[in-house]
Amino acid sequence: MLPSTAATDLTGRVALVTGANHGIGAATAVALARSGAAVLVSYLRLDDPPDPGIPDTYRRNRAGDATEVIERVHAVGGRVVPVEADLSDPAVPARLFDIAESELGPVDILVNNASSWLADTFKPSTVDQHGRTLRPVSAESFDAQFAVDARAGALLIAEFARRNVAARRGWGRIISLTSGGSDGFPEEVSYGAAKAALVNYTMAAARELAPFGITANAVHPPVTDTGWVGEQVRAAVDNDPNLLGVAEPEEVAEVIAFLAGESGRLITGNVVQLR
């Protein structure tokens, strides 16, 4: 295993990272393992229909298993347990913690990264600004997003808190990934609303769990190339003076690992906005 600095040394810690078969989740699993943590990676293979506005690379990434992330974690000398699980099932969060405790030990770090992303809208449009297929907001689009991006995150935080506090561990990290913002997320309406709910849960956890040595923060990544960034999106980012450019998943994972380490012990109740 590569050496870690004292500020990021997670030797002996156990992390649970959701949505970790590709993109930011996979990069986070590797970053935490490089810092010494054992990692349970949760994922679900998704069979997305072809979309002319979304590169096939993204569809393949979402459909993949955990083979690549397992190899990457092993390459840095880490321990990893993969679990395919559908987070829309409310029984899954407790089961993930049971598996982690059985295979690796009690969970110290929870990273809520999983998403059942889809693009929906209140407008009559059928494609968004990037040419991706849009659907109208409906009970189905609401349920698909909120079951994973909001409810599952809340249940995972609740399970983490219950077990950590009962065991008097006195140390914990909750890090949730978000997108959109307080002004809404046009053309990704339910996704933005579900992420806003997850942020609110995370901020409440920060205030309630601080006395138990647990920090809770949200990370808002910039446009990150997890396979969905095509030429049109990249050009839009390059022309936006408020953005620094398209990020790589590993760059976002470095911030998450920082918050997970001792370096992040005084940082809680924040939405860390990356650009």
C-alpha positions as a Markdown table, in Angstrom:
| # | Residue | x | y | z |
|---|---|---|---|---|
| 1 | Met | 0.0 | 0.0 | 0.0 |
| 2 | Leu | 1.2 | 3.5 | -0.8 |
| 3 | Pro | 2.2 | 5.6 | 2.2 |
| 4 | Ser | -0.3 | 8.1 | 3.5 |
| 5 | Thr | 0.3 | 11.4 | 5.3 |
| 6 | Ala | -0.9 | 11.6 | 8.9 |
| 7 | Ala | -3.8 | 13.9 | 7.8 |
| 8 | Thr | -5.2 | 11.3 | 5.4 |
| 9 | Asp | -4.1 | 8.1 | 7.1 |
| 10 | Leu | -7.2 | 5.9 | 7.3 |
| 11 | Thr | -5.5 | 2.7 | 8.4 |
| 12 | Gly | -7.9 | 0.6 | 10.4 |
| 13 | Arg | -11.0 | 2.5 | 9.2 |
| 14 | Val | -13.8 | 0.9 | 7.2 |
| 15 | Ala | -15.7 | 2.8 | 4.4 |
| 16 | Leu | -19.0 | 2.1 | 2.7 |
| 17 | Val | -19.2 | 3.8 | -0.7 |
| 18 | Thr | -22.4 | 3.5 | -2.8 |
| 19 | Gly | -22.6 | 3.7 | -6.6 |
| 20 | Ala | -19.0 | 2.6 | -6.7 |
| 21 | Asn | -18.8 | 0.6 | -9.9 |
| 22 | His | -17.6 | 3.6 | -12.0 |
| 23 | Gly | -17.0 | 7.3 | -11.9 |
| 24 | Ile | -16.7 | 9.3 | -8.7 |
| 25 | Gly | -17.8 | 6.4 | -6.6 |
| 26 | Ala | -15.1 | 4.1 | -7.9 |
| 27 | Ala | -12.4 | 6.8 | -7.7 |
| 28 | Thr | -13.5 | 7.4 | -4.1 |
| 29 | Ala | -13.2 | 3.8 | -3.2 |
| 30 | Val | -9.7 | 3.7 | -4.6 |
| 31 | Ala | -8.7 | 7.0 | -2.9 |
| 32 | Leu | -9.9 | 5.7 | 0.5 |
| 33 | Ala | -8.2 | 2.4 | 0.0 |
| 34 | Arg | -4.9 | 4.2 | -0.9 |
| 35 | Ser | -5.2 | 6.0 | 2.4 |
| 36 | Gly | -5.6 | 2.7 | 4.3 |
| 37 | Ala | -9.3 | 2.1 | 4.6 |
| 38 | Ala | -11.0 | -1.2 | 3.9 |
| 39 | Val | -13.9 | -0.5 | 1.5 |
| 40 | Leu | -17.3 | -2.0 | 0.8 |
| 41 | Val | -18.4 | -0.9 | -2.6 |
| 42 | Ser | -22.1 | -1.0 | -3.3 |
| 43 | Tyr | -23.4 | -0.8 | -6.9 |
| 44 | Leu | -26.2 | -1.7 | -9.3 |
| 45 | Arg | -25.9 | -2.6 | -12.9 |
| 46 | Leu | -28.3 | -0.4 | -14.9 |
| 47 | Asp | -29.5 | -1.2 | -18.4 |
| 48 | Asp | -30.1 | 2.3 | -19.8 |
| 49 | Pro | -31.8 | 2.6 | -23.2 |
| 50 | Pro | -29.7 | 4.2 | -26.0 |
| 51 | Asp | -29.9 | 8.0 | -26.0 |
| 52 | Pro | -28.5 | 10.1 | -28.8 |
| 53 | Gly | -27.5 | 12.8 | -26.3 |
| 54 | Ile | -25.5 | 10.5 | -24.0 |
| 55 | Pro | -22.2 | 8.8 | -25.1 |
| 56 | Asp | -22.3 | 5.0 | -25.1 |
| 57 | Thr | -19.4 | 5.1 | -22.7 |
| 58 | Tyr | -21.7 | 6.3 | -20.0 |
| 59 | Arg | -24.2 | 3.6 | -20.6 |
| 60 | Arg | -21.5 | 1.0 | -20.5 |
| 61 | Asn | -20.1 | 2.4 | -17.3 |
| 62 | Arg | -23.6 | 2.3 | -15.6 |
| 63 | Ala | -24.1 | -1.3 | -16.8 |
| 64 | Gly | -20.7 | -2.5 | -15.5 |
| 65 | Asp | -20.0 | -4.6 | -12.5 |
| 66 | Ala | -17.4 | -4.0 | -9.8 |
| 67 | Thr | -14.5 | -5.9 | -11.5 |
| 68 | Glu | -12.5 | -2.8 | -12.5 |
| 69 | Val | -12.8 | -1.0 | -9.1 |
| 70 | Ile | -11.8 | -4.2 | -7.3 |
| 71 | Glu | -8.7 | -4.5 | -9.4 |
| 72 | Arg | -7.9 | -0.8 | -8.8 |
| 73 | Val | -8.3 | -1.2 | -5.0 |
| 74 | His | -6.1 | -4.3 | -5.0 |
| 75 | Ala | -3.5 | -2.4 | -7.1 |
| 76 | Val | -3.0 | 0.1 | -4.2 |
| 77 | Gly | -2.9 | -2.7 | -1.6 |
| 78 | Gly | -6.4 | -2.3 | -0.3 |
| 79 | Arg | -9.2 | -4.6 | 0.9 |
| 80 | Val | -12.5 | -4.4 | -0.8 |
| 81 | Val | -15.9 | -6.2 | -0.6 |
| 82 | Pro | -18.3 | -5.7 | -3.6 |
| 83 | Val | -22.0 | -5.9 | -3.1 |
| 84 | Glu | -24.6 | -5.5 | -5.9 |
| 85 | Ala | -27.7 | -4.1 | -4.3 |
| 86 | Asp | -30.7 | -2.0 | -5.3 |
| 87 | Leu | -30.9 | 0.9 | -3.0 |
| 88 | Ser | -34.5 | 1.5 | -3.9 |
| 89 | Asp | -35.3 | -1.4 | -1.6 |
| 90 | Pro | -35.5 | 0.1 | 1.9 |
| 91 | Ala | -34.1 | -3.1 | 3.5 |
| 92 | Val | -30.8 | -2.7 | 1.6 |
| 93 | Pro | -29.1 | -0.1 | 3.8 |
| 94 | Ala | -29.1 | -2.3 | 6.9 |
| 95 | Arg | -28.0 | -5.3 | 4.9 |
| 96 | Leu | -25.0 | -3.3 | 3.6 |
| 97 | Phe | -23.9 | -2.4 | 7.1 |
| 98 | Asp | -24.4 | -6.1 | 8.2 |
| 99 | Ile | -22.1 | -7.3 | 5.3 |
| 100 | Ala | -19.5 | -4.6 | 6.0 |
| 101 | Glu | -19.4 | -5.5 | 9.7 |
| 102 | Ser | -19.1 | -9.2 | 9.0 |
| 103 | Glu | -16.5 | -8.9 | 6.3 |
| 104 | Leu | -14.5 | -5.8 | 7.2 |
| 105 | Gly | -15.6 | -4.4 | 10.6 |
| 106 | Pro | -17.8 | -1.5 | 11.8 |
| 107 | Val | -18.3 | 1.3 | 9.2 |
| 108 | Asp | -16.5 | 4.6 | 10.1 |
| 109 | Ile | -17.0 | 6.4 | 6.8 |
| 110 | Leu | -20.2 | 6.6 | 4.7 |
| 111 | Val | -20.1 | 8.0 | 1.2 |
| 112 | Asn | -23.6 | 8.6 | -0.3 |
| 113 | Asn | -22.7 | 8.6 | -4.0 |
| 114 | Ala | -25.3 | 6.4 | -5.7 |
| 115 | Ser | -27.8 | 8.0 | -8.0 |
| 116 | Ser | -30.7 | 6.7 | -10.2 |
| 117 | Trp | -30.2 | 9.8 | -12.4 |
| 118 | Leu | -32.7 | 10.7 | -15.1 |
| 119 | Ala | -33.7 | 13.9 | -16.8 |
| 120 | Asp | -37.2 | 15.2 | -16.4 |
| 121 | Thr | -38.9 | 18.6 | -16.8 |
| 122 | Phe | -41.9 | 20.7 | -16.4 |
| 123 | Lys | -41.5 | 22.0 | -20.0 |
| 124 | Pro | -43.0 | 20.4 | -23.1 |
| 125 | Ser | -39.5 | 19.8 | -24.5 |
| 126 | Thr | -38.4 | 16.2 | -25.4 |
| 127 | Val | -34.7 | 16.9 | -25.4 |
| 128 | Asp | -32.5 | 19.0 | -23.2 |
| 129 | Gln | -29.8 | 21.6 | -24.0 |
| 130 | His | -27.3 | 18.8 | -24.6 |
| 131 | Gly | -29.6 | 16.7 | -26.8 |
| 132 | Arg | -30.4 | 14.2 | -24.0 |
| 133 | Thr | -33.9 | 12.7 | -23.9 |
| 134 | Leu | -36.2 | 14.5 | -21.5 |
| 135 | Arg | -39.4 | 13.1 | -19.9 |
| 136 | Pro | -42.2 | 15.0 | -18.1 |
| 137 | Val | -42.2 | 15.0 | -14.3 |
| 138 | Ser | -44.3 | 12.1 | -13.2 |
| 139 | Ala | -44.9 | 9.9 | -10.2 |
| 140 | Glu | -42.5 | 7.4 | -11.8 |
| 141 | Ser | -39.7 | 9.9 | -12.3 |
| 142 | Phe | -40.2 | 11.2 | -8.8 |
| 143 | Asp | -40.2 | 7.8 | -7.2 |
| 144 | Ala | -37.1 | 6.6 | -9.2 |
| 145 | Gln | -35.0 | 9.6 | -8.0 |
| 146 | Phe | -36.2 | 10.0 | -4.5 |
| 147 | Ala | -36.0 | 6.3 | -3.6 |
| 148 | Val | -32.3 | 6.2 | -4.3 |
| 149 | Asp | -31.0 | 9.8 | -4.1 |
| 150 | Ala | -33.0 | 10.9 | -1.0 |
| 151 | Arg | -34.6 | 8.0 | 0.9 |
| 152 | Ala | -31.7 | 5.6 | 0.6 |
| 153 | Gly | -29.2 | 8.3 | 1.7 |
| 154 | Ala | -31.4 | 9.1 | 4.7 |
| 155 | Leu | -31.7 | 5.4 | 5.7 |
| 156 | Leu | -27.9 | 4.9 | 5.3 |
| 157 | Ile | -27.2 | 7.9 | 7.5 |
| 158 | Ala | -29.7 | 6.6 | 10.0 |
| 159 | Glu | -28.1 | 3.1 | 10.1 |
| 160 | Phe | -24.7 | 4.6 | 10.3 |
| 161 | Ala | -25.6 | 6.9 | 13.2 |
| 162 | Arg | -27.5 | 4.2 | 15.1 |
| 163 | Arg | -24.6 | 1.7 | 15.0 |
| 164 | Asn | -21.9 | 4.2 | 15.5 |
| 165 | Val | -23.5 | 5.9 | 18.5 |
| 166 | Ala | -24.5 | 2.6 | 20.1 |
| 167 | Ala | -21.0 | 1.4 | 19.9 |
| 168 | Arg | -19.6 | 4.7 | 21.4 |
| 169 | Arg | -17.1 | 4.8 | 18.6 |
| 170 | Gly | -16.6 | 8.6 | 18.9 |
| 171 | Trp | -15.5 | 9.0 | 15.3 |
| 172 | Gly | -17.3 | 9.0 | 12.0 |
| 173 | Arg | -17.6 | 10.7 | 8.6 |
| 174 | Ile | -20.6 | 11.1 | 6.4 |
| 175 | Ile | -20.1 | 12.6 | 3.0 |
| 176 | Ser | -22.9 | 13.0 | 0.5 |
| 177 | Leu | -22.6 | 13.8 | -3.2 |
| 178 | Thr | -25.0 | 16.5 | -4.5 |
| 179 | Ser | -25.8 | 18.4 | -7.7 |
| 180 | Gly | -28.1 | 21.2 | -8.8 |
| 181 | Gly | -28.7 | 23.9 | -6.1 |
| 182 | Ser | -31.2 | 25.8 | -4.0 |
| 183 | Asp | -32.6 | 27.5 | -7.1 |
| 184 | Gly | -33.6 | 24.2 | -8.7 |
| 185 | Phe | -32.1 | 22.2 | -11.5 |
| 186 | Pro | -33.8 | 22.9 | -14.8 |
| 187 | Glu | -34.2 | 19.8 | -17.1 |
| 188 | Glu | -33.1 | 17.6 | -14.2 |
| 189 | Val | -35.9 | 18.6 | -11.9 |
| 190 | Ser | -36.4 | 15.5 | -9.8 |
| 191 | Tyr | -32.7 | 14.7 | -9.7 |
| 192 | Gly | -32.0 | 18.2 | -8.3 |
| 193 | Ala | -34.9 | 18.0 | -5.8 |
| 194 | Ala | -33.8 | 14.6 | -4.5 |
| 195 | Lys | -30.2 | 15.8 | -4.1 |
| 196 | Ala | -31.5 | 18.9 | -2.2 |
| 197 | Ala | -33.3 | 16.5 | 0.2 |
| 198 | Leu | -30.1 | 14.5 | 0.6 |
| 199 | Val | -28.2 | 17.7 | 1.5 |
| 200 | Asn | -30.8 | 18.6 | 4.0 |
| 201 | Tyr | -30.6 | 15.2 | 5.7 |
| 202 | Thr | -26.8 | 15.5 | 5.7 |
| 203 | Met | -26.9 | 19.0 | 7.3 |
| 204 | Ala | -29.3 | 17.8 | 10.0 |
| 205 | Ala | -26.9 | 14.9 | 10.6 |
| 206 | Ala | -24.0 | 17.3 | 11.0 |
| 207 | Arg | -25.9 | 19.2 | 13.8 |
| 208 | Glu | -27.3 | 16.2 | 15.5 |
| 209 | Leu | -24.2 | 13.9 | 15.4 |
| 210 | Ala | -21.4 | 16.4 | 16.2 |
| 211 | Pro | -21.5 | 15.6 | 19.9 |
| 212 | Phe | -20.7 | 12.0 | 19.0 |
| 213 | Gly | -17.6 | 12.9 | 17.0 |
| 214 | Ile | -19.3 | 12.4 | 13.6 |
| 215 | Thr | -18.9 | 15.0 | 10.8 |
| 216 | Ala | -21.3 | 15.3 | 7.9 |
| 217 | Asn | -20.7 | 17.3 | 4.7 |
| 218 | Ala | -21.9 | 17.3 | 1.2 |
| 219 | Val | -19.6 | 17.6 | -1.9 |
| 220 | His | -21.0 | 19.4 | -5.0 |
| 221 | Pro | -18.7 | 18.3 | -7.8 |
| 222 | Pro | -18.1 | 20.4 | -10.9 |
| 223 | Val | -19.0 | 18.9 | -14.3 |
| 224 | Thr | -17.1 | 15.6 | -14.0 |
| 225 | Asp | -16.2 | 13.3 | -16.9 |
| 226 | Thr | -17.7 | 10.0 | -15.7 |
| 227 | Gly | -18.4 | 9.0 | -19.3 |
| 228 | Trp | -21.3 | 11.3 | -20.1 |
| 229 | Val | -19.4 | 14.4 | -21.1 |
| 230 | Gly | -19.6 | 14.9 | -24.9 |
| 231 | Glu | -18.1 | 17.6 | -27.0 |
| 232 | Gln | -21.1 | 19.9 | -26.6 |
| 233 | Val | -20.9 | 19.7 | -22.8 |
| 234 | Arg | -17.2 | 20.2 | -22.8 |
| 235 | Ala | -17.5 | 23.3 | -25.0 |
| 236 | Ala | -20.2 | 24.7 | -22.7 |
| 237 | Val | -17.9 | 24.3 | -19.7 |
| 238 | Asp | -14.9 | 25.8 | -21.4 |
| 239 | Asn | -17.0 | 28.9 | -22.3 |
| 240 | Asp | -18.4 | 29.4 | -18.8 |
| 241 | Pro | -16.2 | 31.9 | -16.9 |
| 242 | Asn | -17.5 | 30.5 | -13.6 |
| 243 | Leu | -16.1 | 27.0 | -14.1 |
| 244 | Leu | -12.5 | 25.9 | -14.1 |
| 245 | Gly | -13.0 | 23.1 | -16.6 |
| 246 | Val | -14.2 | 19.5 | -16.7 |
| 247 | Ala | -13.0 | 17.5 | -13.7 |
| 248 | Glu | -11.8 | 13.9 | -13.5 |
| 249 | Pro | -13.4 | 11.6 | -11.0 |
| 250 | Glu | -10.1 | 11.3 | -9.2 |
| 251 | Glu | -10.0 | 15.0 | -8.5 |
| 252 | Val | -13.3 | 14.9 | -6.7 |
| 253 | Ala | -12.3 | 11.7 | -4.9 |
| 254 | Glu | -9.3 | 13.6 | -3.4 |
| 255 | Val | -11.6 | 16.1 | -1.8 |
| 256 | Ile | -13.8 | 13.3 | -0.3 |
| 257 | Ala | -10.7 | 11.5 | 1.0 |
| 258 | Phe | -9.6 | 14.8 | 2.6 |
| 259 | Leu | -12.9 | 15.2 | 4.4 |
| 260 | Ala | -12.8 | 11.5 | 5.5 |
| 261 | Gly | -9.3 | 11.9 | 7.1 |
| 262 | Glu | -8.1 | 13.6 | 10.3 |
| 263 | Ser | -7.7 | 16.7 | 8.2 |
| 264 | Gly | -11.5 | 17.0 | 8.0 |
| 265 | Arg | -12.2 | 16.7 | 11.7 |
| 266 | Leu | -13.2 | 20.4 | 12.1 |
| 267 | Ile | -15.2 | 20.5 | 8.9 |
| 268 | Thr | -18.9 | 19.7 | 9.3 |
| 269 | Gly | -22.2 | 21.0 | 8.1 |
| 270 | Asn | -20.8 | 22.3 | 4.8 |
| 271 | Val | -21.7 | 22.0 | 1.1 |
| 272 | Val | -18.2 | 22.0 | -0.5 |
| 273 | Gln | -18.7 | 23.5 | -3.9 |
| 274 | Leu | -16.2 | 22.5 | -6.5 |
| 275 | Arg | -15.8 | 24.3 | -9.8 |
